[in-house]
Amino acid sequence: VQLVESGGGLVQAGDSLRLSCAVSGHTFSSLNMGWFRQLPGKEREFVAVISRSGAFRNYADSVKGRFTISRDNGKNTVYLQMNTLKPEDTAVYLCAADGGIFSSTSQQFDYWGQGTQVTVSS
């Protein structure tokens, strides 16, 4: 399974970005999809997860109300719309896929992308 993220960049506080993650090598609609973020030397932090059909979503408290996860099963792509970005959102954002239970725990996810850098300046 290959996951390729895109859409990261350098923005100012208050700006928006939309991240995309294209998935290949697996039946996309059978995968729960998640977004995590990581700073150098730190643990991966859960951001958002969406179920196979898109009916269920869960968010970290730190992004609730600002970020929206969505998916297009016809395009094998999951998105993360990030609004009102803050400097503390700066991190490498990683897309993850899992064929098992719906979970926000990184250990549950079997497949990972390489990540895309998001930098928010104050």
C-alpha positions as MATLAB code, in Angstrom:
seq = 'VQLVESGGGLVQAGDSLRLSCAVSGHTFSSLNMGWFRQLPGKEREFVAVISRSGAFRNYADSVKGRFTISRDNGKNTVYLQMNTLKPEDTAVYLCAADGGIFSSTSQQFDYWGQGTQVTVSS';
ca = [
       0.000    0.000    0.000;
       1.397    3.396   -0.983;
       0.342    6.659    0.608;
       1.547    9.948   -0.846;
       0.830   13.214    0.949;
       0.819   16.645   -0.650;
      -0.281   20.179    0.110;
       2.058   21.198    2.887;
       3.904   24.489    2.942;
       4.801   27.667    4.793;
       1.888   29.857    5.820;
       1.135   32.599    8.311;
      -0.946   32.215   11.445;
      -4.639   32.378   10.600;
      -4.171   30.991    7.085;
      -5.594   27.751    5.700;
      -4.101   24.718    3.982;
      -5.574   21.552    2.536;
      -3.524   18.389    2.697;
      -4.198   15.454    0.396;
      -3.177   11.817    0.652;
      -3.465    9.593   -2.411;
      -3.649    5.863   -1.736;
      -2.810    3.017   -4.104;
      -2.275   -0.716   -3.852;
      -5.330   -1.459   -1.737;
      -9.098   -1.154   -1.866;
      -9.381    2.370   -0.503;
     -12.954    2.006    0.700;
     -11.893   -0.823    3.030;
      -9.443    1.421    4.912;
      -9.934    3.707    7.860;
      -7.764    6.759    7.219;
      -5.987    8.986    9.692;
      -3.800   12.046    9.915;
      -1.048   12.345   12.503;
       1.672   14.922   13.029;
       5.166   14.740   14.378;
       7.921   17.045   15.502;
      11.595   15.948   15.496;
      12.316   13.763   18.495;
       8.672   13.669   19.544;
       5.979   11.010   19.458;
       3.458   10.997   16.657;
       0.382   12.939   17.658;
      -3.107   12.008   16.561;
      -4.886   14.691   14.514;
      -7.971   13.150   12.872;
      -9.426    9.867   11.658;
     -12.248    8.975    9.295;
     -14.006    5.648    8.883;
     -14.242    3.617    5.686;
     -17.517    5.136    4.547;
     -16.833    8.561    5.984;
     -19.726    8.238    8.419;
     -17.537    8.489   11.528;
     -14.834   11.039   12.297;
     -12.772   11.828   15.353;
     -10.489   14.767   16.086;
      -7.838   15.720   18.583;
      -9.079   18.388   20.967;
      -6.330   20.727   19.775;
      -7.724   20.837   16.234;
     -11.446   20.368   16.817;
     -13.423   23.123   15.122;
     -10.467   24.162   12.933;
      -9.570   21.012   10.976;
     -11.849   18.818    8.880;
     -11.014   15.349    7.591;
     -12.819   14.051    4.517;
     -12.404   11.396    1.876;
     -13.310   10.720   -1.727;
     -13.557    6.973   -2.253;
     -13.855    7.511   -5.986;
     -10.477    9.231   -6.062;
      -8.760    7.057   -3.408;
      -7.867   10.226   -1.550;
      -8.240   11.545    1.980;
      -8.043   15.248    2.793;
      -7.295   17.400    5.796;
      -8.661   20.930    5.584;
      -6.814   23.064    8.107;
      -8.213   26.484    8.942;
      -7.112   29.168   11.373;
      -3.647   27.670   11.560;
      -1.503   28.397   14.592;
       2.295   28.244   15.038;
       1.796   25.208   17.293;
       0.351   23.346   14.298;
       3.828   23.312   12.762;
       4.873   19.693   12.177;
       5.314   16.978    9.606;
       1.841   15.684    8.801;
       1.557   11.984    8.057;
      -1.263   10.088    6.438;
      -2.024    6.591    7.748;
      -4.263    3.710    6.716;
      -5.696    0.773    8.602;
      -7.929   -2.126    7.592;
      -8.981   -3.005   11.140;
     -11.012   -1.318   13.832;
     -11.794    2.405   13.872;
      -9.156    3.916   16.143;
      -7.195    7.077   16.817;
      -4.161    5.201   18.124;
      -1.086    5.299   15.892;
      -0.211    1.689   16.749;
      -3.462    0.584   15.066;
      -2.369    1.907   11.677;
      -0.451   -0.430    9.393;
       0.470    1.845    6.497;
       2.098    5.263    6.545;
       3.093    7.946    4.096;
       6.357    9.864    4.140;
       4.764   13.041    5.416;
       4.436   16.640    4.303;
       5.844   19.617    6.198;
       3.504   22.291    7.476;
       5.112   25.407    8.912;
       3.025   28.189   10.427;
       4.770   31.463   11.155;
       3.520   33.921   13.743;
];
